[in-house]
Amino acid sequence: MEEKDINMEEEEILNETEQETTENESVKPEETVEETEGEKDSLAQAQEEIETLKDKYLRSVAEFDNYRKRTLKERAELIMSAGEKVISAILPVLDDMERAIENGTKTDDPEVLREGMTLIHQKFTKILESQGVSLIPTDNIDFDTDVHDAVAMVPGMGDDKKGKVIDCLQKGYKLNDKVIRHAKVAVGQ
């Protein structure tokens, strides 16, 4: 009896499947053709859009690559010519030094040579200041690790000199508020 029930269930399933298949086959051929043509049109439009976007992407990548190359070239040129302004400003000092050396052989008076060297030093200092270079102060001020480099600690200077700059062994300089050389100083202990 169970076998009959199973066989009847199988037949029912087969009949349902055949009915669904015949219903699907009963679709009119005109509708299928229209859907196919519509699908072809939308596929063609999608491919055109893909080609357009691909072209825009390739152009953008090429444009960015050209921009990157151009900026690298400009940066290299800027670095190469950046010192030109400073060198042009320093050349008059070199001329003055050469004149001082030449005139130094004509005189035996050390005071004249000293005065000439002082004038050249003042001129050079003014040129450096015009380029943004400034001297880091060291005269009796508190020790500051941002601008000073302690090379010696001097004991027994008293409480008023503790942590203060006692002596400057090498001057320090800033370029536009950036330390380019720390001042080497002796600090009271």
Secondary structure, DSSP 8 states (H G I E B T S, - for coil): -HHHHHHHHHHHHHHHHHHHHHHHHTS-HHHHHHHHHHHHHHHHHHHHHHHHHHHHHHHHHHHHHHHHHHHHHHHHHHHHHHHHHHHHHHHHHHHHHHHHHHHHTT---HHHHHHHHHHHHHHHHHHHHHTTEEE---TT-B--TTTEEEEEEE-SS-GGGTTBEEEEEE--EEETTEEEE-EEEEEE-
